[in-house]
Amino acid sequence: MGRTDVKTAQTLRPSFWRREHHLDKMTLRELVIAYFQYPAIIAYLTLAIASVAGWVWRPAPLAVTLASVAAASLAYPLFWYLIHRYVLHSRWMWRHKWAARTWKRIHYDHHQDPNHLEVLFGALHTTLPTIALGVFPLGFAIGSLWGGWASQAAWGGGFAALATGLVTTCVYEFVHCVQHLAYKPKNKRLAEMKRRHMAHHFHDENGNYGITTFFWDKVFNTWYDRPERPEKSPTVFNLGYTPEVAREYPYVAELSGGVATGHPRQRDRG
């Protein structure tokens, strides 16, 4: 169970995406090119355009549209925080064979090698339903209060919220990429985001769950600065899925070819 040639969940894609991309070896320009060629980002942007078309088909009044956009924008960071803390960092998914593959793909691989671009982006079969269920009902409910259940205002509000959620996801994913890129942001706010997120990945995974804002970390007392936690977490790269755990729950290890230990840069990539 101590092998270091751990496999990540990836599939061969045409041309550009047939090779691996590691953000610690890429420039900002290379990231931008890769970002807009990535299938998930293309899917998010395409569905955002389709959601705008849905709003044009069933337009909501301006007040409903703006309220739906605002509600989705405000709720998104809370949804992300809760999912990141209680699902992605949960310790129940590896215990079940039916959930192990999903957990490995959506977060374990990312912590095993935080700079591996292919597993930084979420898997569409998990992200799209989450986005839709998280924000569409908000806009639909706001529109229903205005024009009645399943009215044009309700559908328009839902489409406006969904488009907002999809675009926000694209922004989150790009900021997330920049946080792992071998690049020091000139913007102080972005540099601070990067510093907090790097602590989450390379110092202690039990905190700093936000991406673009750490407001909810402060609310739920999970925000920290490295000097406040002088000792590095021993599970920062494996999220608690240790060789000892793998002996009892082997599903993720079987998919990964073992359990990798230590800093990703110190492992033999084979």
N, C-alpha and C positions, 0 to 999 in steps of 0.2 A: 504493500500500500504506500510505499514511499517513493514511487517513481516520479521523475520530474518531467517526462515527456507527456504532459497532460494535454489532452485534446480539447479544443474549444468547439462549440457548436457553430459550424459554418458550412456553407454550401458554395460550390463553384458558381461564379456568375460570369456572364460574357465579358470579354475584353478587359477593361480596366479593373474589374473586381475579381479577376482570376488570381491576383496576387494579394498577399496580406499587406495591411497598412498599419504602421505603428506610429502613433502620434508623437512619440518622443524623438522620432527621426524625420518628421515632416515639417515643412515651412507653412506659414499661414496661407500662402497662395495655393500650395498643394492641398491643404485641408479644404479650402473653398471649392476647388475643382472636384475633389472626392465627395464632398458633402452634397453638392447638387447632382451628382451622378448616382447617389446611393438610392436603391429601390424604395426604401421606407420613406425617405424625404420626398421623393417624387410622388409616392402614394399620398402622403399627407397634403402636399400642395394641390394635387389633383382633386382630392376629396374636399379640400377647402374651397376650391373654385366651384365644385359641384354643389356645395352647401350654399354658396352665394347665389348660384343659379336657382336653388330651391327657394331662397328668400325672394328672388325676382319673381318666381312662379307664384309664391304665396307671401307677398310682402306684408310685413307688420308695420304699424305706425312707427314714426320716428322715436317716440318715447319708449315704446316696447323694445325696439331694436337696440337703442342705447342702453336701456336697463339690462337687457339680456347679455350684451357684450360686457358690461361692467360686472354683472354677476358671475359670468364665466371667468373673467380675468381675476376676480378676487377669490373665487372658490378654487381655482386651479392649484395655487401653491399649497393649500390645505390638503387637497386630494393627493397631491404628489407626496407631501410629508407623511401622511398616514399610510399610503401604499409602500413608500420606501422603508419606513420604520417597521410596520407591522406585517408586511407581506414579503418584500424583497429581503429583509433581514430577519425573517421568521426562522424558527428552528423546527418547524413541523413538516415543511414540504419535502425535505430529504428523507423523511421517515416512510414515505409512501411511494411506491414504484410509479403510480400514475402521475404524481406531481414532481418527481425528481428531475425528469428531463426538462420540464418547464422552468423549475427553479435554477437549474444549471445554466440554461440558456439566458434567462432574463436578468440574472445578477451574479451568480457564483463565478461564471467565466470572467465577468467584468472585474471582479475583485482579484481573481487569480492573476490577471494581466490587465491592469487598469488602462494601459495605453493602446490596447488592441482595438482598432477602430471597428472591426466587423462585429464585435460583441458589445460595443458601447451603445449602439442603437438598439432600442427595444424590438422585440419580435412583433410583427404586425398582428398576428392572431391574438396577442395579449393586449397590445396597446390600443388598437382601434376600438374594441368593445369597451375598454375602460374609459377612453376619452368620450365616446358617445354616451355611455351611461352616466358619466360624471357631469357633463355640461348640457346635453340636449334637454333633459327634463327640467333644468332650471329655466331655460328660455321658454320652453313650452308652458310651464306653470305661470310665468310672468305674463305671457300672452293670453293665457286662459283667464287670468284675473281681469284683463282688459276687455276681451271680446267673447269670453265664454269657452267652454270645453271644446277642444278640437276645432276652434275657429281659425280663420286665416291668420289672425294675430298670433294665435298659439303656435301654429306651424312656422310662421315667419320668425317668431322669437326663438323657437327651437333651432332653426337653421342658422340664425345669427350667432347663437351660443356655440353651436357645433363648429362653425367656421372659425370662431375665436379660439376654441380649444385646439383645433388642428394647427392654426398658425402659431399659437403659444407653444405647442409641442415642438414645432420647428425651431423656434427661438431657444427653447430649453435645450434641445439637442445640440444646436450650434454652440451655445455658451458652454455646455458640457464638454464638447470637443475642445474648445479653446482652453478649458481648465486643464486638460490633459496634454495639450500641445506643448512642444518645446519652445515656448514663446512667452515672454513677459509682457503682459498687457500694460499699455501706457495709461489707460483709464484707471483711476484709483479704485473705483467701485468694482470694476471687473477683476482687478488684481486682488482685491480683498476676497471676492467670491472664490477665486482660484486658490488662494491660500487656505481658506476654510475647507474647501472640497479636497484639497491635497491632504490635509490633516485627516479627513474622513477615510481616505484610501491608504495612506502610508503611515499613519500614527495610531489612530483609534477609531474603529468603524462605528462605535456606539455613540454617535452624536453627529452634529453638523449634517443633517439629512437634507437640507435644502440645496437648491441649485442656483437659482437667481436671487433668492431671498432666504434669509435665515430667521425671519420673523417668527415662524411657528416653532423653530428650535428654541427661541427665547421664551415663547409662551409656555412650552412644555418642558423647559429646563434641560434641553439636550444640546444647547449651544455651548461651545467651549473653545478656548485658545490653548495651544499646545503647552505653554508653561503651567497651565492649571492641571495638566495630566502628564507629569514628567516621565512616567513609564509607558512604553509602547505596548499596545495591545498584542498579545501573542496570536490572536485570531484575525488580525486586520486583513490578511490575504485569503483566508479560508472561511471566514464568517462562522467559525465554530465547527466546521466540518473537518475534524481532525482525523488522523489515521485511526485513532481509538474509536471514534464515532463511526467511521467507515466500516469497521469490522462488524458492527451491529446493524448498520444501515448501509449496505454496499452499493446501492443503486447509482448514486452519482459517481462513485469511484469506478464502477464498471463502464459507465459512459465516458469517463475521462481518461481511462487507462492508468488510474492510480490517483494518489492524493499528493499534489505538489506542496512543498513547504519552502519557506524562505522568500526573500525578495525576488520578484519576477526577473530583474536584470541579472541576478546571480544564478539563474537556472540555465541549464543547457537546453537550448531550443531544438537540439537534435539536428 
